[in-house]
Amino acid sequence: MSLYAQLRAREAAGRPIRVGLIGAGKFGSMYLAQIPRTPGLHLAAIADLYPESAHRNLERVGWETGRAGADNLDTAISQGTTWVTDDWQAVVSDERIDIVVECTGHPIAAVDHCLQAFAHGKHVVNVTVEADAFCGPLLAREAAQAGVVYSLAYGDQPALICELVDWARTCGFPVVAAGRGHKWLPHFKTSTPETVWEYYGLTPEQAQRGGLNPKMFNSFLDGSKPSIESAAVANATGLGVPSGGLLYPPASIADIPFVTRPTSEGGVLERKGMVEVVSCLEPDGRSIPYDIRMGVWVTVEGETSYIRHCFEEYNAHTDPSGRYFTLYKRWHLIGLEVGMSVASVALRGEATGTPSEWVADVVATSKRALKQGEVLDGEGGYTVWGKLLPVERSLALGAVPLGLAHDVRLKRDVAADAVITWDDVEMDTSTRAYALRRRLESMHV
């Protein structure tokens, strides 16, 4: 039975999926916009540090007055309304909540939210992929031990890429490469929240109208988010990681099967079976027509002459050899699509992508020469960006994962474009996020 049919059946039976949302920012607001249009679903509670801001966002996305007027969770559940609170623990601990959508974008807090939800028997859809990138395999293990599902969020690119990889492998195709698009030039890695909108292609007025956070959007532009999302895909699918970081080959959609081949065959890959990100800009800054900037793709191999002839007969666009074919989805709709994860997890018990091994890491890398005493400000900020590396190389360097490089003071000077190491920083070792990361490292040795 389709997910939609199952949702309608739950609606008819008066047994909606009860959801708790933590974080009502941009991504959370996009999900909120779809909830009134989804049958069989009850958003029982929203937890946000700033409830007034959450109410403003509810108004912004068109919620009816009074729909989020419950004073407590009991009232929300009995009346079918929504409780807005700053008490996330009350939300994740209530036995009537079926699933938690973690949407804060704060990786250290997200680990706490996920672990606490697991402890109370809640499934989790984790939008905060920054947390998944540095300790996702252990989050998935903790969820499994608690008998619940931990999932990447559909609508965000990692889950969509995982879906394409699963399609390919289920059909019997070897996956040569998979990834997303991006607007990339090498100097973007030093971008700050002050330069982001010009590089990104939005005016400050457009950004303000959309309620867009410059630091968050800068984490996309400077390469941090593409690295984070590529790490999540690699850890969920077992695909390899470029040894020196993402290459961002420029390519139109038509050229993806050409560039996402091994170097021995004219492409950019070190070997078959890798993650990569394709740029929509030529090295000189010119825009590439029919780009994949907002989309995802997978390149597969036709191993036999018969399969390659089928590619040809059905006009599948391949590389010049006819061996490599790329399937793509040109757009992703971010939080507007998260309902797919919620329904899949709650109704089928299936994640829309979840880490199964640890092969990729995202390491904090200096944007400029940094001085002793400076405080690192995490992804999208003024001090560091995230570089994708194989786990073995990250561990050999003693690298600090980008997700833990928040409000961390430097103990010594660091050169520009250098990987930040544990020895460079004064780290808060009291957080559960730090403990989980170090435990993951110890298990990998």
Salt bridges, closest charged atoms under 4 A:
ASP74 OD1 - ARG96 NH2 2.64
ASP94 OD1 - ARG96 NE 2.93
GLU102 OE2 - HIS113 ND1 2.72
GLU130 OE2 - LYS225 NZ 2.33
GLU142 OE2 - ARG439 NH1 3.06
ASP222 OD2 - LYS367 NZ 2.83
GLU229 OE1 - ARG180 NH1 2.69
ASP284 OD2 - ARG286 NE 2.74
GLU301 OE1 - LYS272 NZ 3.13
GLU301 OE2 - ARG323 NH1 2.77
ASP319 OD2 - ARG261 NH1 2.84
GLU337 OE1 - LYS329 NZ 3.77
ASP361 OD2 - ARG437 NH2 2.67
GLU374 OE1 - ARG368 NH2 2.89
GLU379 OE1 - HIS406 NE2 3.15
GLU392 OE2 - HIS444 NE2 3.47
ASP417 OD2 - LYS189 NZ 3.46
ASP424 OD1 - ARG412 NE 2.61
GLU441 OE2 - ARG437 NE 2.85
GLU441 OE1 - ARG438 NH1 2.76
